[in-house]
Amino acid sequence: MDYKKVSSASSALKKYISKTDNETAEKSQLFEDDGEFIYLVVTSKHYFSEFKNLKPQMATLKSGLYSKRSEPPAICIFTRDPQREYKDALLNGQTPITRCIGVSKLKGKFKPFEARRALRTDFDLFLAEKDIANMLPPLLGKSFYGKKAYVPINVKVRHSKNSEINSEAVNHRVTKILNQTPIIYPASRTMLVRVGTTKHSDKEISANVKAVMDVIKFDKIIEIGIRSNNSPTLPVYYADKIYSESDIGEHTDDEFETEGVKRKREESRLDELLAEVVDEEEIVAYNREQKQRRKRVKTASENETE
C-alpha cells in the first residue's frame, strides 16, 4: 500500500471535517477542541471472524490516540468487589485511572440502560480487571459491546487471585495502552480501527495506519480507507483482483448437474412415466420426432447466423 496516499487522504478528510457544521455533527468522545477520531476502514472478501470477538488485539501506534489532548484522558476501570480496595490502590495518583467501578455497582446503579449509556459518554477509555472480563458483556450490554470502540481492555491488577493490588504494574500497563489502539476482528466484512484524531498531522496518521496494517494478519483485504464519525470513507487502497480461481475452486457438489445431464435425466424419467400409459413403440417414435425437431431448429439457427 502507498502510504503517501494515506497522507493525502488525511489532509482531504480534515478539510472536509472543518467545513462540517459543528452544531449538527455528531461528536466523538473527544472534547471539541481536541478534534475528532479518525478511523481506518478495512474491507475484506470474507468475514474477519466466524464469531463476535470481544478480546481486542493491540497495535502500538507511532503517535498515541490521546497524545494531542489538552487534558489527560478520563479512564474508568471495572473491578471485582470490594470497590473501595481498588479505589484506595489505583486512584491515589500512582496511575492515570480516574474511576473504579465494582461488579456489584454495575449490577445495581448501572443496571438501567440509560445509566450505562451515560457512563459510556463520561470516559475516553475503559479497562477491566482480567479476572472479571467474562462477566462484563451481560452487565454492560449493547451500550459498550454494540460499539467496538467502547469494549473494555483487559488489565492484570494482581499477580495472583489473593495477592495485593499491584498499582505499579497497572500504571505500566495503562501507560502502554495509551500508546496503542485496539483491533477487534468482527463477524463481518468491514472493520474500523482508530488511528488518530484531526489534531494529528497527516504524517502521523500515515505512520499510525502503517503500524495497524503491520499487525492485521489477513490476506483477503480488498479495500482500505479512512473516515471520521460523520464523513464519507476516502479510499487509499484497492486490491487488483477481488476474486481469483483459488476463491472459486473446483465444483465438489456430488448432486450438481450440467444442463445436458439434467435434460437427459428428465427425458429418461419422462420415458418411464409414459411407459406406464403409452405403448413403447409410440414412445420411440415420439423421441425420434423430438430429436429431428431439435436438429431442424439448430440448422435454422445456424443458417440465420450465416
Phi, psi and chi 1 to 4 in degrees:
 res  aa     phi    psi   chi1   chi2   chi3   chi4
   1 MET       -  139.5 -173.9  170.7   71.8      -
   2 ASP   -85.4  108.8 -175.5   -1.5      -      -
   3 TYR   -77.9   -9.3  -71.3   97.1      -      -
   4 LYS   -66.7  -31.6  -69.5 -177.9  179.7  178.5
   5 LYS   -66.4  -31.8  -68.5 -177.0  178.6  179.0
   6 VAL   -65.4  -42.2  178.0      -      -      -
   7 SER   -62.6  -42.6  -65.7      -      -      -
   8 SER   -64.7  -42.2  -61.4      -      -      -
   9 ALA   -66.4  -37.3      -      -      -      -
  10 SER   -62.6  -43.2  172.2      -      -      -
  11 SER   -62.9  -44.1  177.0      -      -      -
  12 ALA   -66.3  -37.7      -      -      -      -
  13 LEU   -65.0  -42.9 -179.0   62.6      -      -
  14 LYS   -67.7  -32.4  -74.8 -173.4  -77.9 -172.1
  15 LYS   -66.3  -39.8  -72.0  179.3 -178.4  177.9
  16 TYR   -64.4  -44.6  172.9   87.2      -      -
  17 ILE   -64.4  -37.4  -66.8  172.2      -      -
  18 SER   -65.3  -23.0   66.3      -      -      -
  19 LYS   -89.2  -10.5  -65.4  179.1 -179.0  178.7
  20 THR   -73.1  141.1  -56.7      -      -      -
  21 ASP   -66.4  110.3 -174.4   -5.2      -      -
  22 ASN   -65.4  -21.7  -68.9  -30.5      -      -
  23 GLU   -76.5  -30.4  -66.4 -178.1    0.0      -
  24 THR  -101.6  -17.7   59.2      -      -      -
  25 ALA   -70.7  138.3      -      -      -      -
  26 GLU   -72.5  126.3 -179.9 -175.6   -8.8      -
  27 LYS   -88.6  151.0  -68.4  -59.6  177.3 -179.2
  28 SER   -82.5 -172.4   64.4      -      -      -
  29 GLN   -70.7  -20.7  -83.1 -173.3  -71.8      -
  30 LEU   -69.7  153.5  -64.1  175.6      -      -
  31 PHE   -67.0  157.2  -63.3  109.9      -      -
  32 GLU   -56.1  -40.9  -70.1 -172.5   10.8      -
  33 ASP   -80.6    1.8   57.6  -10.7      -      -
  34 ASP  -106.0    6.5  -70.5  -44.0      -      -
  35 GLY    83.1 -177.1      -      -      -      -
  36 GLU  -112.0  154.5  -67.1 -173.5   43.1      -
  37 PHE   -69.9  145.0  -81.9  121.4      -      -
  38 ILE  -112.1  132.0  -67.2  178.1      -      -
  39 TYR  -111.8  143.7  -63.3   84.5      -      -
  40 LEU   -89.1  128.0 -178.8   68.7      -      -
  41 VAL  -110.4  115.9 -175.1      -      -      -
  42 VAL  -114.6  125.2 -175.3      -      -      -
  43 THR  -116.0  134.6  -55.2      -      -      -
  44 SER  -121.1  169.2   69.0      -      -      -
  45 LYS   -69.6  -38.2  -64.1  179.1 -175.2  177.7
  46 HIS  -124.2  171.8  -49.8  -61.1      -      -
  47 TYR   -60.4  141.4  -82.4   21.2      -      -
  48 PHE   -68.8  -30.9  -75.2   99.8      -      -
  49 SER  -145.7  150.6  176.4      -      -      -
  50 GLU   -80.0  -14.0  -65.7 -178.6   -1.0      -
  51 PHE  -143.4  164.9   54.1   88.1      -      -
  52 LYS   -70.3  114.0 -165.0  171.6 -176.3  179.1
  53 ASN   -95.4  122.6 -165.5  -20.3      -      -
  54 LEU  -105.9    3.0  -59.2  179.2      -      -
  55 LYS  -108.1  111.1 -176.2  177.8 -179.9 -179.3
  56 PRO   -75.1  149.1   27.9  -33.9      -      -
  57 GLN   -95.3  133.6 -179.3 -179.3    9.5      -
  58 MET   -98.2  134.8  -54.9  -58.5  -68.8      -
  59 ALA  -114.5  128.3      -      -      -      -
  60 THR   -80.9  124.6  -59.6      -      -      -
  61 LEU   -92.8  156.9  -57.6  175.2      -      -
  62 LYS   -72.6  -32.2  -62.4  -61.9 -178.8 -179.9
  63 SER  -135.6  115.0 -179.0      -      -      -
  64 GLY   -59.2  154.1      -      -      -      -
  65 LEU   -59.6  -30.4  -63.8  176.8      -      -
  66 TYR  -107.9   11.0  -52.9  100.5      -      -
  67 SER   -70.6  -18.0   60.9      -      -      -
  68 LYS  -100.6    8.4  -55.4  -62.4 -179.1  179.7
  69 ARG   -71.2  143.9  -68.7  -70.9  -59.7  -90.5
  70 SER   -76.7  -22.7   57.2      -      -      -
  71 GLU  -133.3  156.5  -64.0 -179.1    4.7      -
  72 PRO   -60.5  148.1  -21.4   32.8      -      -
  73 PRO   -68.1  149.1   26.4  -35.5      -      -
  74 ALA   -83.9  123.4      -      -      -      -
  75 ILE  -121.7  130.9  -55.7  173.4      -      -
  76 CYS  -119.8  139.3  176.5      -      -      -
  77 ILE  -123.1  135.1 -174.5  170.4      -      -
  78 PHE   -96.0  130.5  -58.8  116.3      -      -
  79 THR  -133.7  174.5   66.7      -      -      -
  80 ARG   -74.5  172.9  -69.7 -172.6  -65.8  171.3
  81 ASP   -91.1  154.5  -65.4  -38.7      -      -
  82 PRO   -79.7  139.4   29.0  -34.2      -      -
  83 GLN   -61.9  -37.5  178.6  178.6  -74.8      -
  84 ARG   -58.9  -37.0  171.6   52.9   58.8 -175.4
  85 GLU   -61.3  -40.5 -178.8 -177.8   -2.1      -
  86 TYR   -73.0  -37.6  -69.9   87.1      -      -
  87 LYS   -60.2  -45.7  -77.5 -174.3  175.3 -178.0
  88 ASP   -63.5  -33.4  -67.1  -19.3      -      -
  89 ALA   -87.5  -30.5      -      -      -      -
  90 LEU  -110.7  -16.4  -59.3  177.4      -      -
  91 LEU  -106.9   28.8  -56.0 -173.2      -      -
  92 ASN  -103.5   19.1   54.7    8.7      -      -
  93 GLY    91.8   -6.2      -      -      -      -
  94 GLN   -85.4  -11.2  -63.8 -174.9   26.6      -
  95 THR  -134.4  160.1   73.4      -      -      -
  96 PRO   -81.6    5.7   26.9  -32.3      -      -
  97 ILE   -69.7  137.2  -63.9  172.9      -      -
  98 THR  -108.9  -15.3   52.0      -      -      -
  99 ARG  -154.8  143.1 -175.4  171.7 -177.0 -179.4
 100 CYS  -117.3  135.6  -68.4      -      -      -
 101 ILE  -131.0  121.5  -61.4  178.2      -      -
 102 GLY   -81.2  166.1      -      -      -      -
 103 VAL   -60.3  -42.3  171.6      -      -      -
 104 SER   -63.5  -34.5   59.9      -      -      -
 105 LYS   -68.2  -35.9 -173.1   66.2   68.5   70.8
 106 LEU   -66.0  -35.8  -74.3  177.2      -      -
 107 LYS   -75.1  -21.2  -66.6  178.5  178.9  178.5
 108 GLY  -105.9  -82.9      -      -      -      -
 109 LYS   -59.3  -36.9  179.2  179.2  178.7 -179.9
 110 PHE  -103.0   20.6  -65.3  101.4      -      -
 111 LYS   -69.9  -41.3 -174.6  175.7 -179.2  179.3
 112 PRO   -62.8  144.5  -22.2   34.2      -      -
 113 PHE   -59.3  -43.4  173.4   79.1      -      -
 114 GLU   -61.7  -36.4  -69.2  -61.6  -30.2      -
 115 ALA   -67.6  -39.6      -      -      -      -
 116 ARG   -68.3  -38.7  -80.2  179.3  -83.3  137.1
 117 ARG   -67.3  -38.7 -171.4  168.9   65.3  173.8
 118 ALA   -65.3  -39.0      -      -      -      -
 119 LEU   -61.9  -41.7  173.0   65.2      -      -
 120 ARG   -60.0  -36.2 -171.3 -167.1   69.3 -167.2
 121 THR   -82.8  -10.1   59.6      -      -      -
 122 ASP   -85.7  -13.1  -74.6  -18.5      -      -
 123 PHE  -131.6  154.4  -65.3   90.2      -      -
 124 ASP   -89.8  -29.6  -59.6  -63.1      -      -
 125 LEU  -143.2  137.8  178.2   64.8      -      -
 126 PHE  -119.4  134.3  -68.6   92.1      -      -
 127 LEU  -119.3  166.1  -50.8  173.5      -      -
 128 ALA  -146.6  135.8      -      -      -      -
 129 GLU   -59.6  130.9 -173.9  175.1    6.0      -
 130 LYS   -55.1  -35.0 -168.2  173.3 -178.5 -179.9
 131 ASP   -68.3  -20.9  -63.7  -18.4      -      -
 132 ILE  -111.6    8.5   66.1  164.5      -      -
 133 ALA   -55.2  -39.5      -      -      -      -
 134 ASN   -71.2  -16.7  -66.7  -24.9      -      -
 135 MET   -85.0  -17.5  -59.3  170.8   58.7      -
 136 LEU   -76.3  -38.4  -65.9  179.6      -      -
 137 PRO   -51.0  -48.1  -30.5   37.7      -      -
 138 PRO   -71.6  -22.6   22.4  -32.2      -      -
 139 LEU   -82.0  -35.1  -65.9  177.1      -      -
 140 LEU   -95.0  -29.4  -63.9  175.0      -      -
 141 GLY    64.9 -158.5      -      -      -      -
 142 LYS   -66.6  -20.9  -69.0 -168.5  -63.8 -177.0
 143 SER   -57.1  -32.2  -63.6      -      -      -
 144 PHE  -109.9  -45.0  -75.8   77.7      -      -
 145 TYR   -89.0   -5.4  -68.8   90.2      -      -
 146 GLY   -82.9  -20.4      -      -      -      -
 147 LYS  -118.3  112.7  -63.3  -74.4 -173.9  179.7
 148 LYS   -58.9  -28.5  -63.5  -66.0 -172.3  -64.1
 149 ALA   -66.1  -19.0      -      -      -      -
 150 TYR  -104.1    5.2  -54.4  110.0      -      -
 151 VAL   -65.9  124.3  172.9      -      -      -
 152 PRO   -61.9  142.7  -22.8   34.5      -      -
 153 ILE   -95.1  131.2  -60.8  170.4      -      -
 154 ASN   -70.1  138.1  -66.0  -12.7      -      -
 155 VAL  -134.8  132.0  175.4      -      -      -
 156 LYS   -82.2  116.2 -170.0  172.7 -177.1  179.2
 157 VAL   -94.6  -30.9  177.0      -      -      -
 158 ARG  -124.4  153.5  -55.9  171.6 -172.8  -93.3
 159 HIS   -69.4  -36.5  -72.9  -56.6      -      -
 160 SER  -144.2  171.3   61.3      -      -      -
 161 LYS   -58.0  -38.3 -173.3  174.8 -178.8 -179.9
 162 ASN  -104.5    5.7  -63.4  -40.7      -      -
 163 SER   -82.3  171.0   62.8      -      -      -
 164 GLU   -74.5  158.5  -67.1 -176.2   -2.0      -
 165 ILE   -68.7  128.3  -62.9  172.3      -      -
 166 ASN   -99.2   89.3 -169.9  -26.1      -      -
 167 SER   -65.7  -31.6   58.2      -      -      -
 168 GLU   -66.0  -44.2 -176.4  177.3  -14.7      -
 169 ALA   -66.6  -38.6      -      -      -      -
 170 VAL   -63.7  -43.1  172.0      -      -      -
 171 ASN   -60.9  -41.8  178.4   60.5      -      -
 172 HIS   -63.8  -42.7  176.2   75.5      -      -
 173 ARG   -67.4  -44.3  173.7   62.8  176.2  139.3
 174 VAL   -66.3  -40.5  175.1      -      -      -
 175 THR   -59.1  -38.4  -58.7      -      -      -
 176 LYS   -68.2  -41.1 -174.0  176.2 -179.3 -179.8
 177 ILE   -62.6  -35.6  -70.1  173.6      -      -
 178 LEU   -64.3  -17.5  -70.2  175.3      -      -
 179 ASN  -104.0   15.4  -68.9  -52.2      -      -
 180 GLN  -125.3  169.3  -63.9  177.2  -40.9      -
 181 THR  -133.2  139.2 -170.5      -      -      -
 182 PRO   -80.1  139.0   27.0  -32.4      -      -
 183 ILE  -116.7  116.1  -58.6  172.5      -      -
 184 ILE  -115.5  115.2  -60.2 -179.0      -      -
 185 TYR   -77.3  111.1  -63.9   97.3      -      -
 186 PRO   -86.2  165.1   33.7  -35.5      -      -
 187 ALA   -85.9   59.5      -      -      -      -
 188 SER  -159.3  180.0   67.6      -      -      -
 189 ARG   -95.0   -4.3  -66.1  176.1   55.5 -115.1
 190 THR  -124.1  134.4  -58.5      -      -      -
 191 MET  -129.7  137.0  173.3  171.5   61.9      -
 192 LEU  -113.6  135.5  -88.8   68.0      -      -
 193 VAL  -135.0  130.4 -176.6      -      -      -
 194 ARG   -70.0  130.0  -74.4  176.3  175.5  173.5
 195 VAL  -126.4    7.1  -69.7      -      -      -
 196 GLY   153.4 -166.2      -      -      -      -
 197 THR  -133.4  174.1   71.1      -      -      -
 198 THR   -69.9   -9.0   49.7      -      -      -
 199 LYS   -85.3  -15.2  -66.8  -63.0 -178.1 -179.9
 200 HIS   -76.5  149.6  -74.7   80.7      -      -
 201 SER   -74.0  162.7   68.7      -      -      -
 202 ASP   -61.0  -36.9  -60.5  -27.9      -      -
 203 LYS   -65.7  -39.5 -173.9  176.6 -179.8  179.7
 204 GLU   -68.2  -40.5  -71.7  170.9  -29.6      -
 205 ILE   -60.6  -45.5  -65.1  -65.7      -      -
 206 SER   -61.0  -43.1  179.2      -      -      -
 207 ALA   -65.1  -37.8      -      -      -      -
 208 ASN   -68.7  -38.7  -76.6   -6.6      -      -
 209 VAL   -61.3  -43.3  168.1      -      -      -
 210 LYS   -61.7  -41.3 -174.4  178.6 -174.0  -53.3
 211 ALA   -61.9  -38.5      -      -      -      -
 212 VAL   -71.0  -43.9  170.9      -      -      -
 213 MET   -65.9  -26.4  -67.8  -52.0  -58.1      -
 214 ASP   -69.1  -22.9  -72.8  -17.9      -      -
 215 VAL   -90.6  -36.1  172.4      -      -      -
 216 ILE   -68.9  110.9  -63.9  176.4      -      -
 217 LYS  -100.8   82.1  -55.7  -60.5 -178.4 -176.6
 218 PHE  -147.5  122.2 -159.2   79.3      -      -
 219 ASP  -101.2   13.8   59.0   -4.6      -      -
 220 LYS  -113.2   25.7  -58.0  -65.6 -177.1 -179.4
 221 ILE   -75.6  132.4  -66.1  171.9      -      -
 222 ILE  -114.9  -17.6   59.2  175.7      -      -
 223 GLU  -156.9  142.6 -176.3  179.8  -12.6      -
 224 ILE  -135.6  138.3  -60.7  172.4      -      -
 225 GLY  -150.9  177.6      -      -      -      -
 226 ILE  -130.0  152.4   60.1  171.6      -      -
 227 ARG  -159.9  169.4   60.0  164.0  -63.3  175.9
 228 SER  -110.6 -172.4   69.8      -      -      -
 229 ASN   -62.7  -31.8  -80.2  -25.0      -      -
 230 ASN  -124.3   19.9  -51.7  -74.1      -      -
 231 SER  -116.0  162.0   75.2      -      -      -
 232 PRO   -70.7  163.0   24.9  -33.5      -      -
 233 THR   -83.4  127.8  -61.2      -      -      -
 234 LEU   -96.9  115.3  -59.5 -175.8      -      -
 235 PRO   -71.6  142.5   25.9  -33.2      -      -
 236 VAL  -125.5   -7.0  -63.6      -      -      -
 237 TYR  -158.0  137.8  168.2   82.4      -      -
 238 TYR  -130.2  139.4  -75.4  110.9      -      -
 239 ALA   -71.5  145.1      -      -      -      -
 240 ASP   -63.9  -40.4  -67.0  -27.4      -      -
 241 LYS  -128.4  132.5  -67.8 -177.1  178.9 -179.9
 242 ILE   -79.5  -47.0  -63.4  179.7      -      -
 243 TYR  -129.9  142.5  -67.0  104.5      -      -
 244 SER  -118.9  177.8   62.3      -      -      -
 245 GLU   -61.8  -31.5  -66.7 -179.1    1.1      -
 246 SER   -67.1  -28.4   60.9      -      -      -
 247 ASP   -72.2  -32.9  -66.7  -47.5      -      -
 248 ILE   -82.4  -51.7  -60.1  172.6      -      -
 249 GLY    71.0 -179.5      -      -      -      -
 250 GLU   -83.0  153.1  -63.2 -177.8   -0.6      -
 251 HIS   -76.8  121.5 -148.9  -57.8      -      -
 252 THR  -114.5    7.1   56.8      -      -      -
 253 ASP   -77.8  114.5 -172.1   -7.8      -      -
 254 ASP   -64.7  -23.6  -65.5  -25.9      -      -
 255 GLU   -92.3    0.6  -62.7 -178.2   -2.0      -
 256 PHE   -70.6  138.5  175.3   76.0      -      -
 257 GLU  -131.4  140.6  -67.3  178.9  -39.4      -
 258 THR   -75.2  167.2   62.8      -      -      -
 259 GLU   -61.5  -39.2  -72.5  -61.5  -40.1      -
 260 GLY   -64.0  -45.8      -      -      -      -
 261 VAL   -64.4  -40.6  171.7      -      -      -
 262 LYS   -62.9  -42.2 -177.6  178.6  179.4 -179.1
 263 ARG   -63.6  -43.7 -174.4  177.9   65.4 -108.7
 264 LYS   -64.0  -38.5  -71.6 -178.0  178.6  179.8
 265 ARG   -65.3  -41.7  178.3  178.3   60.0   78.2
 266 GLU   -67.5  -37.9  -69.2  176.2  -13.4      -
 267 GLU   -66.4  -39.3  -70.9  176.9   -8.0      -
 268 SER   -64.4  -40.1  176.2      -      -      -
 269 ARG   -67.0  -38.1  177.5   55.2  178.8  163.5
 270 LEU   -63.4  -40.0  179.4   59.7      -      -
 271 ASP   -60.1  -40.6  -71.3  -14.7      -      -
 272 GLU   -63.5  -41.8  -66.8  176.1    2.8      -
 273 LEU   -69.6  -39.7  -65.0  173.4      -      -
 274 LEU   -67.0  -32.6  -71.1  173.7      -      -
 275 ALA   -61.9  -23.2      -      -      -      -
 276 GLU   -76.4  -19.7  -62.1  177.8    2.9      -
 277 VAL  -128.6  -12.4  -65.7      -      -      -
 278 VAL  -124.8  148.9 -179.0      -      -      -
 279 ASP   -63.9  144.7 -174.9   73.5      -      -
 280 GLU   -61.2  -37.7 -176.6  176.0  -10.1      -
 281 GLU   -64.8  -34.8  -67.6 -178.8   -1.9      -
 282 GLU   -67.0  -36.5  -66.7 -179.7    0.8      -
 283 ILE   -64.2  -43.6  -64.4  175.0      -      -
 284 VAL   -62.0  -42.7  172.9      -      -      -
 285 ALA   -64.5  -39.6      -      -      -      -
 286 TYR   -63.8  -45.8  172.5   80.2      -      -
 287 ASN   -63.3  -36.7  -72.2  -21.6      -      -
 288 ARG   -64.2  -41.9 -172.9 -175.3  -58.5  113.8
 289 GLU   -65.1  -40.7  -69.6  176.9    1.1      -
 290 GLN   -64.6  -39.8  -69.3  -61.1  -47.6      -
 291 LYS   -64.3  -42.4 -175.0  175.9 -178.7 -179.8
 292 GLN   -65.7  -37.8  -68.0  174.2   -9.6      -
 293 ARG   -63.7  -43.5 -176.1 -174.2   65.0   79.9
 294 ARG   -63.0  -36.5  -73.5 -164.0  -63.8  -91.1
 295 LYS   -66.1  -41.4 -173.0  176.0 -179.4  179.8
 296 ARG   -65.0  -41.8  -71.7 -165.8  -60.2  -90.4
 297 VAL   -62.2  -41.5  170.8      -      -      -
 298 LYS   -65.5  -42.8 -177.4  178.4  179.6 -178.6
 299 THR   -64.1  -42.2  -58.0      -      -      -
 300 ALA   -62.4  -38.9      -      -      -      -
 301 SER   -65.7  -41.8  177.1      -      -      -
 302 GLU   -64.9  -38.6  -69.6  175.4  -11.1      -
 303 ASN   -64.7  -39.5  -69.2  -23.4      -      -
 304 GLU   -65.7  -36.5  -70.7  179.1    0.0      -
 305 THR   -65.2  -39.1  -57.0      -      -      -
 306 GLU   -66.7      -  -67.0  176.3   -4.6      -
